[in-house]
Amino acid sequence: MNKTVICLVGHKASGKGEVVNFLSKKGFKDYSLSDEVKEEATKRGLDQKVELWQKLGSELREKYGNDILAVRVLEKIRQNGGDNVVIEGIRHPAELLYFKRKLKVFILGVSAPQNRRLKWFLKRNRGSDPKNKEDFYRVDKRDLGEDSNRHGQQVASCLKLADFIIDNNGTLKELRRKVKNVFNQMILNPVTRKLYLGR
């Protein structure tokens, strides 16, 4: 298989982590734009909280350009080398468009109903996450671009740019089956590889 770069976008707590786990087992190296924001928060001595990351990400885009996080990640990809790459934590269309200009990428989206995502979000109980449904709705709204300026998170707009969207509306087993099918049919298939990655 030739070099493959997959840009992964999707709703908060929609199951993107399962996609990354699958791809990691297939030899893909994982890069995250969110990690760039977390590193910046650490440098500034700030708390590691989702709402703070959202604010900081918007601040970085406003100051350095909406594609700044993508620029930083691509620099790391080029420094580290390697063949197959999955890039996650993409929350602004400018980031996707930057990767499309610089690389041949397949854009994969993951979507799930909000009520399911709320349940999964509270269940995963990460230290950086809000702890109740009201806080989840607030960060989710901001993540989707409903409460952001042009430098803020715009996941809903990112999903519109996806080549294919996995609808995570069932069990974990069903999600894993869907991810496997998409990988086999869209990435490994020579015809669809040329269609999506040969642009």
C-alpha positions as CSV (number, residue, x, y, z in Angstrom):
1,M,0.0,0.0,0.0
2,N,1.3,3.5,-0.9
3,K,1.6,6.2,1.7
4,T,-1.8,7.0,3.2
5,V,-2.8,10.0,5.2
6,I,-6.2,10.0,6.9
7,C,-7.7,13.1,8.4
8,L,-10.2,12.2,11.1
9,V,-13.0,14.5,12.0
10,G,-16.1,14.1,14.1
11,H,-18.4,15.0,17.0
12,K,-17.0,15.0,20.5
13,A,-17.2,11.5,22.1
14,S,-18.5,10.1,18.8
15,G,-16.0,7.2,18.7
16,K,-13.0,8.6,16.9
17,G,-10.7,6.9,19.4
18,E,-11.9,3.5,18.2
19,V,-11.0,4.5,14.6
20,V,-7.5,5.6,15.8
21,N,-7.1,2.3,17.7
22,F,-8.0,0.4,14.6
23,L,-5.6,2.4,12.3
24,S,-2.8,2.2,14.9
25,K,-3.0,-1.6,14.7
26,K,-2.7,-1.3,11.0
27,G,0.6,0.6,11.4
28,F,-0.7,4.2,11.2
29,K,1.1,6.8,13.3
30,D,-1.2,9.0,15.2
31,Y,-0.9,12.8,15.2
32,S,-3.3,15.2,17.0
33,L,-3.9,18.9,16.6
34,S,-5.4,18.8,20.1
35,D,-2.0,17.8,21.4
36,E,-0.6,21.0,20.0
37,V,-3.1,22.9,22.1
38,K,-2.4,20.8,25.2
39,E,1.4,21.5,24.8
40,E,0.7,25.2,24.5
41,A,-1.5,25.0,27.7
42,T,1.4,23.3,29.5
43,K,3.9,25.9,28.4
44,R,1.6,28.6,29.8
45,G,1.0,26.7,33.1
46,L,-2.7,26.4,32.4
47,D,-5.2,23.8,33.6
48,Q,-5.8,20.9,31.3
49,K,-9.5,21.3,30.7
50,V,-11.6,20.9,27.5
51,E,-13.2,24.3,27.8
52,L,-9.8,25.9,28.3
53,W,-8.4,24.0,25.3
54,Q,-11.3,25.3,23.1
55,K,-10.6,28.9,24.1
56,L,-6.8,28.5,23.7
57,G,-7.3,26.9,20.2
58,S,-9.4,29.8,19.1
59,E,-6.8,32.2,20.4
60,L,-4.0,30.5,18.5
61,R,-6.0,30.5,15.3
62,E,-6.9,34.2,15.7
63,K,-3.2,35.2,16.4
64,Y,-1.4,32.9,13.9
65,G,-4.0,32.0,11.3
66,N,-6.7,29.4,11.3
67,D,-4.4,26.7,10.0
68,I,-1.6,27.2,12.6
69,L,-2.3,23.8,14.3
70,A,-2.2,22.0,11.0
71,V,1.1,23.7,10.1
72,R,2.7,22.6,13.4
73,V,1.5,19.0,13.0
74,L,2.7,18.7,9.4
75,E,6.1,19.9,10.5
76,K,6.2,17.0,13.0
77,I,5.0,14.5,10.4
78,R,7.8,15.6,8.1
79,Q,10.4,15.4,10.8
80,N,9.3,12.0,12.0
81,G,8.9,10.4,8.6
82,G,7.0,7.1,8.3
83,D,4.5,6.0,5.8
84,N,0.9,5.8,7.0
85,V,-0.6,8.6,9.1
86,V,-3.9,9.4,10.9
87,I,-4.4,13.0,11.9
88,E,-7.0,13.7,14.6
89,G,-8.2,16.6,16.6
90,I,-9.1,18.6,13.5
91,R,-11.8,21.2,14.4
92,H,-11.6,23.9,11.8
93,P,-12.1,23.7,8.0
94,A,-8.9,25.7,7.4
95,E,-6.9,22.9,9.0
96,L,-8.4,20.3,6.6
97,L,-7.9,22.6,3.6
98,Y,-4.3,23.0,4.6
99,F,-3.7,19.3,4.7
100,K,-5.4,18.9,1.4
101,R,-3.1,21.4,-0.2
102,K,0.0,19.9,1.3
103,L,-0.8,16.1,1.2
104,K,-3.0,13.6,-0.6
105,V,-5.5,12.9,2.2
106,F,-8.6,10.9,2.8
107,I,-11.0,12.7,5.1
108,L,-13.0,10.4,7.3
109,G,-15.8,11.6,9.5
110,V,-17.4,10.0,12.6
111,S,-20.9,11.0,13.7
112,A,-23.2,9.9,16.5
113,P,-26.5,11.1,18.0
114,Q,-26.0,13.7,20.8
115,N,-27.8,11.6,23.4
116,R,-25.5,8.7,22.8
117,R,-22.5,10.9,22.9
118,L,-23.5,12.4,26.2
119,K,-23.8,9.0,27.7
120,W,-20.4,7.9,26.3
121,F,-18.8,11.3,27.3
122,L,-19.9,11.0,31.0
123,K,-18.9,7.3,31.1
124,R,-15.4,7.8,29.9
125,N,-14.8,10.3,32.8
126,R,-11.6,11.9,31.6
127,G,-10.0,14.3,34.1
128,S,-10.1,17.1,31.5
129,D,-13.8,16.6,30.6
130,P,-16.8,18.4,32.1
131,K,-18.7,16.3,34.6
132,N,-22.4,16.9,33.9
133,K,-24.7,17.1,31.0
134,E,-25.1,20.9,31.1
135,D,-21.4,21.3,30.7
136,F,-21.3,18.7,27.9
137,Y,-24.0,20.5,26.0
138,R,-22.0,23.8,26.3
139,V,-18.7,22.4,25.1
140,D,-20.5,20.4,22.4
141,K,-22.2,23.5,21.1
142,R,-19.0,25.4,21.0
143,D,-17.2,22.4,19.3
144,L,-19.8,22.3,16.5
145,G,-19.3,26.0,15.9
146,E,-22.7,27.2,17.2
147,D,-21.1,29.4,19.8
148,S,-17.8,30.4,18.1
149,N,-16.4,33.1,15.9
150,R,-14.6,32.4,12.7
151,H,-11.5,31.3,14.6
152,G,-13.3,28.9,16.9
153,Q,-14.1,25.2,16.6
154,Q,-16.3,24.3,13.5
155,V,-16.6,20.5,13.6
156,A,-20.0,20.6,11.8
157,S,-18.3,22.4,8.9
158,C,-15.4,19.9,8.9
159,L,-17.8,17.0,8.6
160,K,-19.2,18.5,5.5
161,L,-15.8,18.1,3.9
162,A,-15.5,14.4,4.7
163,D,-15.1,11.9,1.9
164,F,-17.1,9.4,4.0
165,I,-18.9,9.5,7.4
166,I,-19.3,6.6,9.7
167,D,-22.6,6.7,11.5
168,N,-21.9,5.4,15.0
169,N,-25.4,4.7,16.1
170,G,-25.1,1.1,17.3
171,T,-22.8,-1.1,19.5
172,L,-19.1,-0.9,19.8
173,K,-18.9,-4.2,17.9
174,E,-20.9,-2.6,15.0
175,L,-18.6,0.5,15.0
176,R,-15.5,-1.7,14.7
177,R,-17.1,-3.6,11.8
178,K,-18.0,-0.3,10.1
179,V,-14.4,1.0,10.5
180,K,-13.0,-2.2,9.1
181,N,-15.4,-2.1,6.1
182,V,-14.5,1.6,5.4
183,F,-10.8,0.8,5.6
184,N,-11.1,-2.2,3.2
185,Q,-13.5,-0.6,0.7
186,M,-12.2,3.0,0.7
187,I,-8.5,2.8,1.5
188,L,-7.4,-0.6,0.3
189,N,-9.6,-0.7,-2.8
190,P,-7.4,0.6,-5.8
191,V,-10.4,2.3,-7.5
192,T,-11.5,4.3,-4.4
193,R,-7.9,5.0,-3.5
194,K,-7.4,6.7,-6.8
195,L,-10.7,8.5,-6.5
196,Y,-9.9,9.9,-3.0
197,L,-6.2,9.9,-2.6
198,G,-5.2,10.4,-6.2
199,R,-6.6,13.9,-6.5
